[in-house]
Amino acid sequence: MIVHVCERAAQSGAAAVHVATDDERIAAAVRAHGHKVVMTRADHPSGTDRLAEAALSLELHDQDIVVNVQGDEPLIAPTLVSQVAHVLEKGKASVSTACHAIHDPAALANPNVVKVVLDAQGYALYFSRSQIPYPREGGGTWYRHAGIYGYRVGFLKQYSALAPSPLEKTEALEQLRVLWHGHRIAVAMSEMEIPPGVDTPQDLEAVRKMLS
């Protein structure tokens, strides 16, 4: 699965693709298929902290952009990876991510489908597991947040020093820490629905059928 993610990330036009992991089994599988690995500590409280360690070990510059693609996203579109990088590069945000319109009422009601509200310039105002905005008089437009992030390396170096926010703890959404501390998150709008990741054995079987 991670090799599929590597291959799709490489098709995005990225200058380099590295897998950050503390697991030698993952590292061996990645290296066997010709991809690069950065070994990290096993005690990171979040994926962003792991990414920060990897960026430091690669000696990247503060203005360099790193896009974090989760290892359980084997159907991620290469164009989405480049879109997330581009929206950060052209704006004034510290972080970027992506979203797409929600058309399924079940998804709108599902707390595992994270929603995002945007301002007029395409920056995130808030993320929630609840239905936001609330349609008090009917109608509305809603966006599903996709779990892909771009970061400026300079911000990654600061991230671990940012205290967790009350909102982050309430919603169990790490990205709210960024907004709480006054940083901006630019959001790339995908015209197509972004495929879900692999969270269960059933998800894995569905993805295997798609890839075959």
N, C-alpha and C positions, 0 to 999 in steps of 0.2 A: 504493500500500500504506500509506504513512504517513498519507494522508488518511483512509483507513478507520480507522486507529488513533485519529486525532484525533476522528472522529465517535463512536466507541465510548466514548472517554474522556469526551467531553462529556456523554454520556448517563448517566454515573455519578453526576451531581449535584455534581461538582467545582465550586469557586468560579471556577476559570479553567483553561484548557488552553493550554500553551505547548510548542512544539517547540524543543528545544535542539539546535543543529547548527552545524557550521563550513562547510557546503556550500551555496553560493548556489543550486544547482539544487534542492535539497530546500526551501530557504526560499521560492523562487519558486513551487513547486508548492503548498506549504502556504498561502501568502498568496493564491494564485489561488482557493482554495476557502474563503477567509474566516477562516482560523485564524491564530493569533499565533505569532511566531517570536522566539526569543532567540538571537542569534549569539554563538558562543563561540570560544575559541582552538582551534587544530587540534592542539595538542601534548599534550592530556590523556592520561595513561596509562590511565585507566579512565572508564567511563560515569558513575561516582559523582563523580569529580572534575569532569566536565563539568556534572553536575547542580548541584554546589556553586557553580560560577561563575554558573550561571543563577539560582540562588536569591539570590545576593548582588546580582546586577544588578537583580532584581525588588524588592529591599529588603524581603524577607519577615522576619517576627519569628521569634525563636528557637523559640517553641512552635508555630509554624505547621507543618502537615504537608504534605509533598510526596510524591506517588506517582509513581514512575518506571516508565512503561510503555514497553517497547522498541518501536522503529519497525518491527520485523519480526513483530509480533503482531497481524495484522489481524482475527483471530477472537476477540480478548480480550473476555470478557464484562464489560459495564459494572458488573454487580453485584459482580464480583470486585474491581474497582478500588475501589469504595466499601467493600467488606469489609476490604480491606487497610488502608485509611485508618482505619476504625472500630476495628479490633483494636489499632492503635497508639494511637489517641486515648484508649481506655479503660484501657490498661495502663501499665506503667512501663518500657517498652522504649525503646531509641533508634531501632530499626529494626523494620519488620514485613515479612512476606512471606506466601506461601501454599503450600499443598500439597494433594494428594488421594491417596486410597488407590491402591496399585498392585495390579492383579489379573492382569496379564500376566507370565508367567515370563520372557519375552524382554526385557521392559522392566526387570525386576528385575536381570537379568544384564548389561544394557547400560551401559557406563561413561558414556555421554552422557546417561543418565537419572540425574539427581542425586537421592540419597535424603536424607531428613532424619529425625532422631530427636528426639522431643519429651519435655519433662518433664511432670509432672502438671498444670501450669498452662498448658500450651500454648506454652511458650517453647522455642526450639531448643536442643538439647544439642550437636548436631554435624551437619554435612553431609558426605556422601562420595559418590564415584563407585562405591564398592564396595557390596555388599549388607550393609546394617546395619539392624537387628541381625542377627547371624549365627544361623541356626536350628540350634543344636547338637543338639537333640533333636526337630526337626521342628516345623512350625507357626510362626505369627508373623504380625505385621501390619507392612506397609511403606508408606512414603509418598514420593511423588515431589514434589520441590521444583519449584515454578513460578517462573520468572525474573521476578517482579514484586516491587518493593520500595517500602515507604513509609519516609520518613525525617522525623524532627524536624529543622527547619532548624538548630537549635543544634548538633546532632550533625554535620550536613553541613559546617558551618564548621570542625569539628575534624578531619574525616576525613582530609584530605590530609596532616595532620601525623602520622598513625598509620603506624608502620613496617610494611611487609609482614611477615607471619608465616611461619615455616617450614611450618606446616600449609597455608597458602594456596598456597605455592609447590609443595608436594608434590602436592596435589589439583588445583591450578589452579582454585581456587574462591575468588573475591574475598571472599565473605561470611565466610569463616573469619577474616579479619583483625578483623572486628567482635567475634567471640567471643573471640579471642586476647587482645584488649585489655580484656576484662571487661565489654563492653556486651552487653545482652540483645536478642534478636531474637524478637518475637512472631510466631506463625504462625497465619494464618487457615486453617481447614479447609474446603475446598470439597467439597460433597457430590457434585459432578459432576467428571468428568475435564476437565482444563484443556486446550484445544486446543494443539497444538504450534505453534511459530513457523515462520517461513520461513527455512530455512538452505541450501536447495539449489534448483536449477531445478525439480526434481520436486515439492518442497514447494509452490513457487509455483503450479505447474499444478494441483495438488490443491486449493489454496485458491481459485483462480479458479473451479474447477468448483463448489465449495461455495457461493461467493457468487453464482453465476449460477443 
